[in-house]
Amino acid sequence: MAQQLTPLQDFLAGTLAGVAITLVGHPFDTIKVRLQTGQKGLFSGAIDATMRTIRKEGAPSHTDMTLGRALIVRDWAYDLYRWHFWGSDWAHGDSLLFILTSAQIMYAYVMRPETLPPSYYKFIVRSGPIDECVLEGVRRSNRNKPIDVQTLVDYVTKLGTPATIAHAMGFLKSHPDGLLPVIPCSILHPRTSSCVGHNINTFLSTSKKTLPIYATLTFVPMIVLQFFKLLRNPVTLLSRGHVGHYARAGLLSSLRSTVFLASFCAMYQVIICMQRNFVSRDHRIVYLLAGLISSFSIFIEKKGRRSELALYTLPRAVDSIYMQMLDHKWMGSVPHGDLLLFCTAMSGLTYFYHNQTSVMSPTLLWVFKWLHKSKSD
């Protein structure tokens, strides 16, 4: 019989495992991020990216992570249908977590993009209807700094209608110093002077962008796993049986997720347009409230996906808040704090696996059992 470990031994073993995983795995993850987010043609390959990173930042750069990103371990809990928020059994805890974290992310998207991972910020910009030059104008307007008027003039002239161009030019000429109290709707959406039409277009364009992504994530695994069967008898498999049921459920799930994200973007734009129609001066708190309200679209998603989305946004929101607090000097920087957090998390997981498995997610518990079974075999 194997010797029973004490809680202290569980904790120490988990800590050492966390250190080992970080030291071995994070260098590869760093290079992957460099290749994904770097400019096209910047690196010739993984080896070139590794050598340039070491020459420019030194070898320690491979073990530097931000505090929030260490919470990547949260992905293992995605299949919980009831997420325990602050120790409660409230059925909508996952939705509340998503709403709070998304509000912070959408605020950072407009006002503090440097606190978001570059690839994640680019994804939000690509999914949304507002150009990056307009977003920069919104930031400078809220900070009472002069904007680049010529950039906005070129943008509106290129995309605008006669009505939006005339309104935007008149507004910009009335503020020759470049200090704008607000970026008007004629600049936010120059393709149409109608806020209602813009918000409808936002819903449709976001749906068009995201449906192929969700469909790919749903159907590619099915095609790969059932490839030869589909080649032999595609009609029968797709119309009847397990594969047909999976295909129909996958299509419905893809459509539901698409409607959720499109509604999120459209609701956010509705609130921004409403603010400009009723108030003549912008305020950064509007973007936090807009993110908070539009996040209620999470209830469109099926229950099983809400906790997955909440735990996806959580580390990005925590990371953003942490970096803003550092900028304001409300907190001090903790050297390798992310490594300490990750090791502590691994220690806790090891302890709970041996002493309190009831608080672990089914997927995480299965992974631990599989690892221990493999070791015993």
Number of C-alpha atoms within 10 A of each C-alpha: 3 4 5 9 13 11 16 11 14 21 22 18 17 22 23 15 17 21 17 13 14 20 14 13 13 17 17 14 14 19 19 15 13 17 20 12 13 14 9 9 8 11 15 10 11 14 11 13 19 20 13 13 17 13 10 9 10 11 14 9 14 21 17 17 16 18 23 21 17 20 20 14 15 15 16 17 18 21 18 19 18 17 25 16 15 8 8 10 11 13 14 18 20 25 24 20 19 25 22 19 26 26 21 23 30 24 23 21 23 19 21 17 20 13 20 19 16 14 13 14 19 16 11 15 16 14 19 19 20 16 14 13 13 21 18 15 25 25 21 21 22 19 14 14 16 15 20 15 19 11 13 20 16 11 17 24 18 12 15 21 16 15 13 24 22 14 17 24 17 11 16 20 11 11 13 11 12 19 19 24 18 19 24 22 21 23 28 26 23 24 19 20 20 15 19 14 12 22 21 17 15 25 23 15 17 22 21 14 15 19 20 14 12 18 18 13 13 18 15 12 11 16 15 10 10 14 13 11 13 17 11 10 10 15 11 13 18 16 13 12 10 10 19 16 14 16 19 13 13 18 16 13 18 22 18 17 21 25 21 22 23 26 25 23 25 25 23 23 27 18 18 19 20 12 16 15 12 8 10 11 14 20 16 15 11 14 24 21 18 22 26 22 18 23 26 18 18 23 12 16 19 14 18 14 18 27 27 21 19 25 23 18 19 23 21 25 25 20 21 27 20 19 21 17 14 13 11 9 10 10 12 11 13 9 9 13 16 19 20 17 17 25 25 19 19 24 24 17 24 23 22 18 18 14 14 11 15 10 12 16 16 15 15 20 18 12 12 15 13 12 11 11 10 9 8 7 6
